[in-house]
């Protein structure tokens, strides 16, 4: 595989969350950091300001486990899909791209992407670990799996009723409730949402039955 490094021996690397597809940061690799990334399975970059290699998360602990690396058609840019262990930005935010400078007209009420699912999964994971008093998610985890299962069943029934009544507004809200409680259940079962997405991906890749 031929990689086209620029005149300074660098190639831009767009780092993207493997599950939510949110763009986390833009960094640069030289040949050495690229090789180290491949060897260790974690992101290594070249700092243009310090003129040295740096291992993402070496001091902060916010490492990035590489899931896949893709090279563009001109072989002069990389997309690095990662599973982050913490915020990508040195300012403590999930992504370096937090500030919008322009927003086009939205398509109805639909969000621009599905990153909210990854963010919600993280909130639920944090709630399970920290158990803040008064939080509904804390209540569910303290009541245990039977309570969580009951809520999943109740919300599924509400979705069915809303759909049967052709009530789109109600269906929207009940579907959101169902997704939330399903994510709580997956967390209780220690099953990452990404594993569910992988099943869907594999099913999608299978050729249609003749």
Backbone as a chain_set.jsonl record, in Angstrom:
{"seq": "XXXXXXXXXXXXXXXXXXXXXXXXXXXXXXXXXXXXXXXXXXXXXXXXXXXXXXXXXXXXXXXXXXXXXXXXXXXXXXXXXXXXXXXXXXXXXXXXXXXXXXXXXXXXXXXXXXXXXXXXXXXXXXXXXXXXXXXXXXXXXXXXXXXXXXXXXXXXXXXXXXXXXXXXXXXXXXXXXXXXXXXXXXXXXXXXXXXXXXXXXXXXXXXXXX", "coords": {"N": [[0.843, -1.188, 0.0], [0.725, 2.101, -0.988], [1.462, 5.166, 0.468], [0.918, 8.583, 0.287], [2.833, 10.866, 1.587], [3.096, 14.334, 2.484], [5.098, 17.236, 1.47], [6.377, 17.778, 3.847], [6.564, 15.381, 4.978], [4.235, 14.42, 6.1], [0.862, 13.236, 6.758], [-2.587, 13.982, 6.726], [-4.807, 12.975, 9.332], [-7.972, 12.057, 9.931], [-9.789, 11.662, 12.729], [-12.265, 9.531, 13.854], [-15.165, 8.602, 15.682], [-15.764, 5.224, 16.145], [-18.274, 4.071, 16.555], [-20.35, 6.059, 16.802], [-19.733, 7.662, 14.697], [-19.004, 10.27, 14.877], [-16.927, 13.023, 14.162], [-13.872, 13.373, 15.697], [-11.337, 14.604, 15.908], [-8.723, 16.318, 14.077], [-5.622, 15.367, 13.071], [-2.071, 14.854, 12.497], [0.04, 12.481, 10.884], [3.33, 11.153, 10.651], [5.61, 9.0, 8.885], [6.719, 7.366, 10.873], [4.987, 7.63, 13.126], [2.703, 6.653, 11.986], [3.412, 3.972, 11.533], [3.778, 3.182, 14.193], [1.188, 3.438, 15.117], [-0.088, 1.398, 13.701], [1.279, -0.812, 14.754], [0.802, -0.74, 17.554], [-1.926, -0.475, 17.801], [-3.161, 1.734, 18.767], [-3.69, 5.313, 18.574], [-1.085, 7.273, 17.274], [0.552, 10.317, 16.736], [2.069, 13.079, 14.887], [3.342, 15.962, 16.206], [3.096, 19.108, 14.938], [3.706, 21.553, 16.031], [5.409, 21.011, 18.201], [7.183, 19.419, 16.987], [7.539, 16.611, 17.292], [6.869, 13.118, 18.054], [3.714, 11.981, 19.361], [1.852, 10.087, 21.614], [-1.459, 9.567, 21.714], [-3.227, 10.214, 24.623], [-1.259, 9.38, 26.353], [-0.46, 10.823, 28.596], [-2.873, 11.838, 29.619], [-4.559, 9.682, 29.714], [-6.611, 9.368, 27.983], [-6.827, 7.501, 25.74], [-6.957, 6.206, 22.334], [-8.33, 3.532, 20.907], [-7.665, 1.826, 17.999], [-9.962, 0.931, 15.55], [-10.313, 0.71, 12.836], [-8.48, 1.716, 9.92], [-8.58, 3.906, 7.2], [-7.657, 4.675, 3.871], [-7.698, 7.385, 1.637], [-8.86, 7.884, -1.821], [-6.843, 9.182, -3.249], [-4.712, 8.546, -1.798], [-3.592, 10.218, 0.099], [-4.631, 11.014, 2.513], [-6.013, 10.072, 5.671], [-8.61, 8.243, 7.342], [-9.32, 7.53, 10.593], [-10.833, 5.234, 12.453], [-11.941, 4.993, 15.708], [-12.113, 3.701, 19.092], [-12.698, 5.61, 21.651], [-11.166, 6.256, 24.857], [-11.793, 8.342, 26.38], [-12.318, 11.947, 26.432], [-11.596, 13.542, 23.284], [-10.535, 16.019, 22.798], [-8.132, 18.443, 23.985], [-9.294, 20.287, 25.583], [-11.134, 18.997, 27.039], [-13.53, 18.233, 25.913], [-15.721, 16.007, 24.079], [-15.268, 16.005, 21.352], [-13.092, 17.803, 19.114], [-14.438, 19.415, 17.478], [-16.717, 21.333, 18.278], [-17.957, 23.773, 18.057], [-20.327, 25.38, 16.132], [-20.252, 27.0, 13.025], [-21.906, 27.452, 11.008], [-25.21, 26.573, 10.18], [-27.301, 24.708, 8.208], [-30.623, 24.489, 6.795], [-32.665, 22.409, 8.665], [-33.733, 18.999, 8.199], [-36.819, 18.603, 8.731], [-37.495, 17.565, 12.031], [-35.358, 15.985, 12.373], [-32.253, 14.821, 13.683], [-28.85, 15.725, 12.829], [-27.121, 13.598, 12.801], [-26.411, 10.332, 14.229], [-25.089, 10.418, 16.592], [-26.035, 10.956, 19.108], [-26.892, 8.611, 20.247], [-24.568, 7.258, 20.99], [-23.627, 9.105, 22.838], [-25.653, 9.021, 24.73], [-25.412, 6.392, 25.582], [-22.962, 6.568, 26.877], [-23.602, 8.338, 28.978], [-25.392, 6.736, 30.407], [-23.67, 4.661, 31.12], [-21.932, 6.065, 32.816], [-23.743, 6.814, 34.794], [-24.343, 4.343, 35.916], [-21.925, 3.7, 37.08], [-21.397, 5.834, 38.845], [-23.744, 6.382, 40.239], [-25.503, 8.746, 40.88], [-27.444, 10.48, 43.281], [-30.977, 10.632, 43.11], [-31.197, 10.487, 40.364], [-32.949, 9.132, 37.59], [-31.931, 7.001, 36.128], [-30.13, 5.905, 37.906], [-31.937, 4.937, 39.787], [-33.147, 2.864, 38.278], [-30.987, 1.069, 37.925], [-30.471, 0.408, 40.581], [-32.823, -0.879, 41.307], [-32.677, -3.103, 39.727], [-32.467, -5.875, 37.303], [-35.025, -6.975, 36.825], [-36.827, -4.83, 37.123], [-35.901, -3.167, 35.101], [-36.375, -4.735, 32.842], [-39.147, -4.847, 32.98], [-39.785, -2.176, 32.416], [-38.81, -1.964, 29.806], [-40.585, -3.698, 28.524], [-43.017, -2.357, 29.023], [-42.627, 0.074, 27.636], [-42.311, -0.876, 25.052], [-44.861, -1.821, 24.59], [-46.245, 0.6, 24.654], [-45.241, 1.784, 22.368], [-46.326, 0.114, 20.44], [-49.071, 0.634, 20.797], [-49.196, 3.375, 20.146], [-48.42, 3.293, 17.465], [-50.468, 1.726, 16.414], [-52.569, 3.458, 16.742], [-51.948, 5.337, 14.91], [-50.573, 7.607, 15.691], [-48.283, 9.793, 15.272], [-46.817, 11.693, 16.743], [-46.978, 10.757, 19.378], [-45.834, 8.272, 18.96], [-43.235, 8.963, 18.334], [-42.215, 9.944, 20.799], [-42.598, 7.728, 22.491], [-41.016, 5.832, 21.244], [-38.502, 6.919, 21.656], [-38.353, 6.633, 24.436], [-38.346, 3.856, 24.597], [-35.92, 3.195, 23.319], [-34.107, 4.371, 25.085], [-34.538, 2.863, 27.489], [-33.85, 0.364, 26.534], [-31.128, 0.7, 26.049], [-30.294, 1.023, 28.683], [-30.829, -1.538, 29.629], [-29.03, -3.048, 28.056], [-26.643, -2.061, 29.096], [-26.838, -2.981, 31.734], [-26.601, -5.655, 31.246], [-24.052, -5.777, 30.43], [-23.447, -5.508, 27.72], [-22.182, -4.046, 24.993], [-23.572, -1.433, 22.987], [-22.47, -1.199, 20.53], [-21.93, -3.832, 19.777], [-24.42, -4.765, 19.055], [-24.9, -3.151, 16.86], [-22.901, -4.133, 15.221], [-23.914, -6.644, 14.59], [-26.086, -5.92, 12.988], [-24.662, -4.738, 10.922], [-23.251, -6.926, 9.867], [-25.377, -8.477, 8.986], [-26.327, -6.822, 6.992], [-24.275, -6.971, 5.188], [-24.449, -9.505, 4.167], [-25.254, -11.382, 1.249], [-28.352, -11.107, -0.513], [-30.879, -13.597, -0.186], [-31.321, -16.044, -2.7]], "CA": [[0.0, 0.0, 0.0], [1.499, 3.323, -1.094], [0.89, 6.315, 1.143], [1.526, 9.818, -0.189], [3.091, 11.882, 2.595], [3.334, 15.615, 1.831], [6.484, 17.682, 1.427], [6.917, 17.766, 5.205], [6.547, 13.999, 5.461], [3.039, 14.23, 6.923], [-0.421, 12.922, 6.136], [-3.674, 14.306, 7.658], [-5.565, 11.832, 9.847], [-9.26, 12.439, 10.506], [-10.128, 10.66, 13.739], [-13.721, 9.431, 13.914], [-15.672, 7.608, 16.625], [-16.133, 4.046, 15.363], [-19.688, 3.732, 16.715], [-21.264, 7.168, 16.529], [-19.246, 8.304, 13.463], [-18.7, 11.675, 15.129], [-15.54, 13.402, 13.921], [-13.32, 13.743, 16.993], [-10.231, 15.543, 15.779], [-7.87, 16.229, 12.894], [-4.219, 15.389, 13.468], [-1.168, 14.489, 11.402], [0.974, 11.383, 11.116], [4.437, 10.932, 9.729], [5.754, 7.558, 8.644], [6.994, 6.667, 12.131], [3.779, 7.565, 13.952], [1.786, 5.754, 11.277], [3.837, 2.597, 11.822], [3.513, 2.915, 15.607], [-0.266, 3.26, 15.242], [-0.388, 0.051, 13.215], [1.894, -1.806, 15.632], [0.239, -0.737, 18.905], [-3.387, -0.478, 17.776], [-3.626, 2.994, 19.33], [-3.264, 6.413, 17.733], [0.141, 8.05, 17.459], [0.566, 11.414, 15.782], [3.25, 13.935, 14.887], [2.998, 17.33, 16.569], [3.77, 20.079, 14.087], [4.199, 22.654, 16.868], [6.532, 20.541, 19.026], [8.094, 18.651, 16.116], [7.842, 15.329, 17.921], [5.784, 12.14, 18.091], [2.972, 11.915, 20.607], [0.906, 8.983, 21.76], [-2.696, 10.128, 22.255], [-3.644, 9.664, 25.911], [-0.117, 8.9, 27.133], [-0.465, 11.502, 29.902], [-4.248, 12.053, 30.098], [-5.294, 8.418, 29.807], [-7.676, 9.366, 26.983], [-6.291, 6.825, 24.561], [-7.888, 5.891, 21.251], [-8.092, 2.209, 20.339], [-7.99, 1.862, 16.574], [-10.84, -0.112, 15.039], [-10.029, 0.59, 11.398], [-7.868, 2.874, 9.278], [-8.922, 3.943, 5.787], [-6.878, 5.587, 3.048], [-8.57, 7.923, 0.589], [-8.577, 7.444, -3.193], [-5.582, 9.776, -3.691], [-3.703, 7.991, -0.895], [-2.9, 11.296, 0.81], [-5.387, 11.354, 3.719], [-6.482, 8.902, 6.416], [-9.685, 8.277, 8.316], [-8.991, 6.571, 11.642], [-11.997, 4.929, 13.276], [-11.406, 4.62, 17.015], [-12.936, 3.576, 20.295], [-11.981, 6.474, 22.594], [-11.263, 5.978, 26.287], [-12.117, 9.599, 27.032], [-12.446, 13.068, 25.502], [-10.559, 13.654, 22.263], [-9.973, 17.368, 22.788], [-7.368, 18.809, 25.175], [-10.151, 21.138, 26.411], [-12.014, 18.127, 27.813], [-14.761, 17.924, 25.186], [-15.685, 14.739, 23.354], [-14.724, 16.266, 20.024], [-12.486, 19.125, 18.908], [-15.367, 20.164, 16.642], [-17.897, 21.58, 19.103], [-18.547, 25.075, 17.75], [-20.905, 25.491, 14.797], [-20.105, 28.313, 12.389], [-23.031, 27.576, 10.073], [-26.169, 25.476, 10.192], [-28.285, 24.79, 7.151], [-32.002, 24.177, 7.179], [-32.8, 21.02, 9.098], [-34.748, 18.171, 7.555], [-37.816, 18.347, 9.768], [-36.915, 17.578, 13.364], [-34.353, 14.932, 12.426], [-30.901, 15.271, 14.014], [-27.924, 15.612, 11.703], [-26.474, 12.289, 12.823], [-26.899, 9.431, 15.276], [-24.113, 10.437, 17.678], [-26.728, 11.04, 20.386], [-26.989, 7.266, 20.827], [-23.306, 7.005, 21.667], [-23.552, 10.0, 23.993], [-26.589, 8.505, 25.724], [-24.816, 5.179, 26.143], [-21.919, 6.999, 27.811], [-24.268, 8.871, 30.168], [-25.922, 5.591, 31.149], [-22.512, 3.977, 31.71], [-21.467, 6.89, 33.934], [-24.752, 6.736, 35.863], [-24.194, 3.048, 36.579], [-20.696, 3.715, 37.874], [-21.39, 6.882, 39.876], [-25.015, 6.315, 40.964], [-25.889, 10.022, 41.502], [-28.726, 10.417, 43.986], [-32.103, 11.306, 42.478], [-31.243, 10.253, 38.919], [-33.84, 8.02, 37.24], [-31.111, 5.863, 35.699], [-29.641, 5.299, 39.146], [-33.094, 4.191, 40.323], [-33.317, 1.633, 37.513], [-29.9, 0.14, 38.232], [-30.61, -0.057, 41.966], [-33.948, -1.813, 41.345], [-32.213, -4.351, 39.123], [-32.84, -6.289, 35.956], [-36.466, -7.202, 36.684], [-37.458, -3.53, 36.923], [-35.506, -2.686, 33.774], [-37.121, -5.549, 31.868], [-40.545, -4.409, 33.026], [-39.877, -0.898, 31.72], [-38.653, -2.231, 28.366], [-41.851, -4.258, 28.07], [-44.034, -1.309, 29.045], [-42.373, 1.033, 26.571], [-42.592, -1.557, 23.793], [-46.324, -1.821, 24.461], [-46.653, 1.966, 24.33], [-44.897, 1.981, 20.954], [-47.331, -0.626, 19.659], [-50.346, 1.358, 20.881], [-49.065, 4.621, 19.391], [-48.414, 2.95, 16.042], [-51.815, 1.251, 16.074], [-53.436, 4.64, 16.697], [-51.422, 6.243, 13.877], [-50.238, 8.849, 16.378], [-46.854, 9.96, 15.039], [-46.205, 12.437, 17.828], [-46.846, 9.83, 20.508], [-44.894, 7.225, 18.551], [-41.892, 9.546, 18.429], [-41.807, 9.991, 22.197], [-42.54, 6.376, 23.059], [-39.848, 5.168, 20.648], [-37.336, 7.44, 22.371], [-38.353, 5.983, 25.751], [-37.967, 2.457, 24.412], [-34.486, 3.153, 23.03], [-33.389, 4.673, 26.327], [-34.603, 1.725, 28.414], [-33.096, -0.733, 25.925], [-29.717, 0.973, 26.313], [-30.076, 0.722, 30.101], [-30.789, -2.997, 29.73], [-27.762, -3.508, 27.482], [-25.598, -1.722, 30.061], [-26.986, -3.899, 32.873], [-26.15, -6.962, 30.786], [-22.662, -5.597, 29.999], [-23.407, -5.745, 26.275], [-22.047, -2.751, 24.314], [-24.485, -1.165, 21.882], [-21.702, -1.447, 19.308], [-22.063, -5.238, 19.399], [-25.708, -4.866, 18.368], [-24.694, -2.524, 15.548], [-22.084, -5.054, 14.421], [-24.811, -7.686, 14.07], [-26.818, -5.313, 11.879], [-23.704, -4.535, 9.836], [-22.984, -8.225, 9.261], [-26.587, -8.875, 8.252], [-26.4, -5.977, 5.816], [-23.239, -7.387, 4.255], [-24.802, -10.791, 3.584], [-26.005, -11.276, 0.004], [-29.759, -11.478, -0.416], [-31.165, -14.994, -0.54], [-31.844, -16.2, -4.054]], "C": [[0.885, 1.248, 0.0], [0.759, 4.481, -0.429], [1.65, 7.559, 0.706], [1.65, 10.826, 0.956], [3.414, 13.192, 1.875], [4.814, 16.003, 1.894], [7.163, 17.724, 2.773], [6.916, 16.367, 5.814], [5.334, 13.67, 6.3], [1.834, 13.845, 6.085], [-1.523, 13.26, 7.142], [-4.451, 13.057, 8.047], [-6.826, 12.353, 10.526], [-9.689, 11.334, 11.456], [-11.638, 10.697, 13.984], [-14.115, 8.337, 14.894], [-16.224, 6.422, 15.827], [-17.622, 3.726, 15.441], [-20.61, 4.863, 16.296], [-20.952, 7.878, 15.225], [-18.993, 9.795, 13.648], [-17.216, 11.926, 14.856], [-14.974, 13.972, 15.219], [-12.209, 14.781, 16.885], [-9.555, 15.362, 14.422], [-6.438, 16.357, 13.37], [-3.371, 14.971, 12.268], [-0.264, 13.343, 11.831], [2.147, 11.515, 10.157], [4.614, 9.419, 9.603], [5.951, 6.791, 9.944], [5.745, 6.547, 12.999], [2.728, 6.664, 13.312], [2.122, 4.3, 11.6], [3.56, 2.229, 13.275], [2.014, 2.692, 15.843], [-0.669, 1.859, 14.811], [0.105, -1.012, 14.191], [1.193, -1.909, 16.974], [-1.288, -0.826, 18.927], [-3.997, 0.735, 18.451], [-3.043, 4.14, 18.508], [-1.979, 7.083, 18.225], [0.139, 9.124, 16.38], [1.917, 12.132, 15.81], [2.799, 15.358, 15.155], [3.797, 18.304, 15.715], [4.345, 21.229, 14.905], [5.422, 22.243, 17.681], [7.572, 19.776, 18.221], [8.54, 17.353, 16.783], [6.628, 14.409, 17.864], [5.027, 12.296, 19.401], [1.927, 10.804, 20.525], [-0.343, 9.527, 22.424], [-3.087, 9.424, 23.548], [-2.506, 9.19, 26.781], [-0.074, 9.54, 28.514], [-1.875, 11.635, 30.478], [-4.999, 10.751, 30.345], [-6.399, 8.302, 28.777], [-7.178, 8.767, 25.658], [-7.392, 6.552, 23.538], [-7.508, 4.548, 20.642], [-8.559, 2.202, 18.881], [-8.838, 0.653, 16.181], [-10.548, -0.366, 13.561], [-9.355, 1.868, 10.92], [-8.15, 2.792, 7.791], [-8.083, 5.004, 5.077], [-7.752, 6.087, 1.912], [-8.058, 7.548, -0.803], [-7.271, 8.014, -3.749], [-4.411, 9.345, -2.823], [-2.922, 9.066, -0.136], [-3.684, 11.803, 2.022], [-5.915, 10.073, 4.347], [-7.733, 9.227, 7.215], [-9.377, 7.169, 9.315], [-10.21, 6.392, 12.53], [-11.511, 4.368, 14.608], [-12.507, 4.391, 18.041], [-12.223, 4.386, 21.368], [-12.208, 6.076, 24.048], [-11.61, 7.236, 27.079], [-12.227, 10.696, 26.001], [-11.292, 13.127, 24.505], [-9.829, 14.981, 22.345], [-9.225, 17.669, 24.09], [-8.165, 19.729, 26.094], [-11.153, 20.318, 27.221], [-13.337, 17.802, 27.155], [-14.593, 16.634, 24.391], [-15.013, 14.888, 22.0], [-14.072, 17.631, 19.988], [-13.424, 20.022, 18.104], [-16.689, 20.362, 17.38], [-18.649, 22.857, 18.702], [-19.034, 25.135, 16.312], [-20.708, 26.905, 14.262], [-21.196, 28.536, 11.342], [-23.912, 26.353, 10.224], [-27.18, 25.697, 9.088], [-29.661, 24.44, 7.671], [-32.125, 22.697, 7.495], [-33.888, 20.31, 8.313], [-35.777, 17.781, 8.595], [-37.18, 18.484, 11.136], [-35.785, 16.572, 13.499], [-32.991, 15.495, 12.795], [-29.975, 15.047, 12.827], [-27.25, 14.254, 11.666], [-27.018, 11.482, 13.996], [-25.945, 9.395, 16.47], [-24.78, 10.503, 19.045], [-26.837, 9.67, 21.043], [-25.711, 6.912, 21.576], [-23.167, 7.847, 22.914], [-24.464, 9.496, 25.109], [-26.041, 7.247, 26.374], [-23.747, 5.541, 27.171], [-22.532, 7.544, 29.1], [-24.784, 7.735, 31.041], [-24.792, 4.822, 31.826], [-21.988, 4.743, 32.921], [-22.447, 6.831, 35.113], [-24.613, 5.421, 36.64], [-22.985, 3.061, 37.517], [-20.79, 4.671, 39.063], [-22.635, 6.882, 40.763], [-25.393, 7.645, 41.641], [-27.289, 9.938, 42.094], [-29.795, 11.213, 43.237], [-32.213, 11.095, 40.984], [-32.11, 9.029, 38.616], [-33.044, 6.796, 36.831], [-30.525, 5.142, 36.904], [-30.731, 4.421, 39.768], [-33.258, 2.853, 39.612], [-32.233, 0.613, 37.855], [-30.024, -0.41, 39.652], [-31.765, -1.045, 42.114], [-33.604, -3.138, 40.677], [-32.866, -4.714, 37.813], [-34.341, -6.483, 35.784], [-37.211, -5.897, 36.42], [-37.147, -2.995, 35.527], [-36.263, -3.436, 32.688], [-38.588, -5.128, 31.807], [-40.727, -3.107, 32.254], [-39.701, -1.073, 30.207], [-39.95, -2.772, 27.789], [-42.95, -3.208, 28.004], [-43.867, -0.333, 27.889], [-42.622, 0.411, 25.194], [-44.097, -1.593, 23.538], [-46.84, -0.439, 24.073], [-46.348, 2.299, 22.866], [-45.941, 1.319, 20.065], [-48.66, 0.14, 19.628], [-50.303, 2.634, 20.047], [-49.101, 4.361, 17.887], [-49.789, 2.505, 15.575], [-52.784, 2.415, 15.924], [-53.012, 5.653, 15.641], [-51.087, 7.62, 14.455], [-48.721, 9.056, 16.287], [-46.151, 10.69, 16.177], [-45.965, 11.544, 19.038], [-45.823, 8.748, 20.197], [-43.457, 7.712, 18.675], [-41.379, 9.508, 19.864], [-41.669, 8.604, 22.809], [-41.347, 5.59, 22.498], [-38.571, 5.625, 21.337], [-37.228, 6.787, 23.752], [-37.889, 4.532, 25.648], [-36.466, 2.33, 24.159], [-33.667, 3.413, 24.29], [-33.372, 3.464, 27.259], [-33.878, 0.501, 27.852], [-31.597, -0.535, 26.159], [-29.367, 0.716, 27.781], [-29.962, -0.789, 30.297], [-29.472, -3.553, 29.193], [-26.605, -3.219, 28.434], [-25.639, -2.675, 31.249], [-26.456, -5.288, 32.522], [-24.685, -6.95, 30.321], [-22.486, -5.947, 28.52], [-23.329, -4.394, 25.563], [-23.02, -2.617, 23.15], [-23.784, -1.413, 20.548], [-21.797, -2.883, 18.846], [-23.372, -5.478, 18.65], [-25.583, -4.287, 16.958], [-23.869, -3.423, 14.64], [-22.924, -6.173, 13.822], [-25.581, -7.149, 12.868], [-25.909, -5.131, 10.663], [-23.436, -5.849, 9.102], [-24.179, -8.72, 8.464], [-26.702, -8.096, 6.948], [-25.422, -6.434, 4.739], [-23.566, -8.702, 3.57], [-25.573, -10.603, 2.289], [-27.455, -11.735, 0.191], [-29.961, -12.913, -0.858], [-31.774, -15.055, -1.933], [-33.225, -16.852, -4.011]], "O": [[1.707, 1.423, 0.9], [-0.408, 4.743, -0.72], [2.88, 7.588, 0.747], [0.701, 11.548, 1.262], [3.951, 13.166, 0.767], [5.663, 15.215, 2.31], [8.391, 17.708, 2.85], [7.221, 16.184, 6.993], [5.374, 12.752, 7.12], [1.785, 14.087, 4.879], [-1.418, 12.869, 8.304], [-4.721, 12.192, 7.213], [-6.758, 13.007, 11.566], [-9.925, 10.202, 11.036], [-12.21, 11.747, 14.279], [-13.489, 7.278, 14.941], [-17.055, 6.602, 14.937], [-18.181, 3.168, 14.497], [-21.545, 4.653, 15.523], [-21.789, 8.609, 14.696], [-18.787, 10.51, 12.667], [-16.358, 11.143, 15.265], [-15.516, 14.926, 15.777], [-12.149, 15.722, 17.677], [-9.789, 14.38, 13.719], [-6.078, 17.349, 14.004], [-3.886, 14.762, 11.169], [0.142, 13.251, 12.99], [1.988, 11.93, 9.009], [3.833, 8.653, 10.166], [5.416, 5.694, 10.107], [5.473, 5.48, 13.548], [1.961, 5.996, 14.006], [1.237, 3.499, 11.901], [3.155, 1.103, 13.567], [1.624, 1.863, 16.665], [-1.485, 1.209, 15.463], [-0.583, -2.005, 14.426], [0.998, -3.008, 17.493], [-1.878, -1.204, 19.939], [-5.205, 0.775, 18.688], [-2.032, 3.971, 17.827], [-1.819, 7.405, 19.402], [-0.235, 8.86, 15.237], [2.783, 11.837, 16.634], [1.973, 15.903, 14.423], [5.026, 18.322, 15.764], [5.356, 21.818, 14.522], [6.361, 23.023, 17.835], [8.681, 19.515, 18.69], [9.727, 17.031, 16.837], [5.503, 14.86, 17.654], [5.597, 12.686, 20.419], [1.238, 10.623, 19.522], [-0.295, 9.915, 23.592], [-3.259, 8.205, 23.579], [-2.751, 8.645, 27.858], [0.301, 8.892, 29.491], [-2.054, 11.555, 31.693], [-5.969, 10.726, 31.103], [-7.06, 7.267, 28.69], [-7.122, 9.434, 24.625], [-8.583, 6.652, 23.832], [-6.497, 4.433, 19.949], [-9.706, 2.532, 18.581], [-8.475, -0.492, 16.446], [-10.538, -1.508, 13.101], [-9.615, 2.956, 11.435], [-7.982, 1.736, 7.182], [-7.836, 6.085, 5.613], [-8.47, 5.305, 1.289], [-6.978, 6.977, -0.951], [-6.655, 7.404, -4.623], [-3.266, 9.723, -3.07], [-1.761, 8.871, 0.226], [-3.427, 12.906, 2.505], [-6.226, 9.109, 3.647], [-7.899, 10.345, 7.703], [-9.194, 6.012, 8.936], [-10.576, 7.299, 13.277], [-10.763, 3.391, 14.642], [-13.65, 4.82, 17.88], [-11.244, 3.912, 21.944], [-13.289, 5.622, 24.424], [-11.709, 7.196, 28.305], [-12.229, 10.413, 24.803], [-10.153, 12.801, 24.841], [-8.649, 15.07, 22.006], [-9.625, 17.215, 25.163], [-7.781, 19.94, 27.245], [-11.93, 20.873, 27.998], [-14.188, 17.16, 27.77], [-13.477, 16.223, 24.071], [-14.28, 14.004, 21.558], [-14.452, 18.523, 20.746], [-13.234, 21.238, 18.049], [-17.659, 19.645, 17.136], [-19.84, 22.994, 18.981], [-18.251, 24.961, 15.378], [-20.966, 27.885, 14.961], [-21.388, 29.648, 10.853], [-23.421, 25.235, 10.379], [-27.836, 26.737, 9.029], [-29.836, 24.133, 8.85], [-31.739, 21.842, 6.697], [-34.836, 20.929, 7.828], [-35.637, 16.758, 9.266], [-36.412, 19.415, 11.378], [-35.301, 16.325, 14.603], [-32.601, 16.543, 12.278], [-30.285, 14.267, 11.927], [-26.845, 13.801, 10.596], [-27.964, 11.896, 14.667], [-25.983, 8.459, 17.269], [-24.16, 10.143, 20.046], [-26.872, 9.575, 22.27], [-25.76, 6.336, 22.663], [-22.655, 7.381, 23.931], [-24.1, 9.536, 26.284], [-26.187, 7.054, 27.581], [-23.64, 4.896, 28.214], [-22.045, 7.251, 30.192], [-24.634, 7.763, 32.263], [-24.932, 4.381, 32.966], [-21.64, 4.141, 33.937], [-22.037, 6.803, 36.274], [-24.749, 5.393, 37.863], [-23.028, 2.499, 38.612], [-20.321, 4.356, 40.157], [-22.583, 7.332, 41.907], [-25.585, 7.673, 42.857], [-28.204, 9.391, 41.478], [-29.545, 12.331, 42.786], [-33.216, 11.48, 40.382], [-32.016, 8.011, 39.303], [-33.431, 5.671, 37.147], [-30.435, 3.915, 36.918], [-30.466, 3.305, 40.215], [-33.481, 1.827, 40.255], [-32.525, -0.566, 38.052], [-29.712, -1.576, 39.892], [-31.703, -1.949, 42.947], [-34.172, -4.175, 41.018], [-33.697, -3.979, 37.279], [-34.881, -6.191, 34.718], [-38.121, -5.857, 35.593], [-38.018, -2.442, 34.855], [-36.737, -2.834, 31.724], [-39.189, -5.061, 30.734], [-41.705, -2.947, 31.523], [-40.371, -0.402, 29.421], [-40.374, -2.368, 26.706], [-43.723, -3.169, 27.047], [-44.842, 0.044, 27.239], [-43.087, 1.089, 24.278], [-44.547, -1.418, 22.406], [-47.758, -0.318, 23.262], [-47.11, 3.011, 22.212], [-46.381, 1.89, 19.067], [-49.288, 0.277, 18.578], [-51.253, 2.943, 19.326], [-49.726, 5.105, 17.131], [-50.227, 2.857, 14.48], [-53.697, 2.379, 15.099], [-53.639, 6.702, 15.491], [-51.286, 8.65, 13.811], [-47.969, 8.555, 17.123], [-45.024, 10.349, 16.536], [-44.894, 11.568, 19.644], [-45.041, 8.353, 21.062], [-42.569, 6.957, 19.073], [-40.249, 9.092, 20.117], [-40.73, 8.34, 23.56], [-40.745, 4.78, 23.203], [-37.665, 4.825, 21.576], [-36.132, 6.429, 24.185], [-37.141, 4.042, 26.494], [-35.815, 1.453, 24.725], [-32.655, 2.753, 24.531], [-32.315, 3.081, 27.762], [-33.351, -0.31, 28.613], [-30.88, -1.497, 26.436], [-28.271, 0.244, 28.086], [-29.103, -1.262, 31.041], [-28.868, -4.43, 29.81], [-25.69, -4.032, 28.568], [-24.596, -3.128, 31.72], [-25.934, -6.003, 33.377], [-24.15, -7.968, 29.881], [-21.512, -6.589, 28.126], [-24.321, -3.666, 25.532], [-23.26, -3.576, 22.417], [-24.418, -1.789, 19.562], [-21.751, -3.145, 17.644], [-23.429, -6.291, 17.728], [-26.09, -4.856, 15.992], [-24.103, -3.475, 13.432], [-22.686, -6.603, 12.693], [-25.715, -7.832, 11.853], [-26.327, -5.34, 9.524], [-23.399, -5.886, 7.873], [-24.02, -9.31, 7.395], [-27.122, -8.638, 5.925], [-25.689, -6.309, 3.543], [-23.024, -8.993, 2.504], [-26.46, -9.753, 2.224], [-27.731, -12.648, 0.968], [-29.303, -13.391, -1.783], [-32.62, -14.239, -2.3], [-33.837, -17.071, -5.057]]}, "num_chains": 1, "name": "protein.A"}
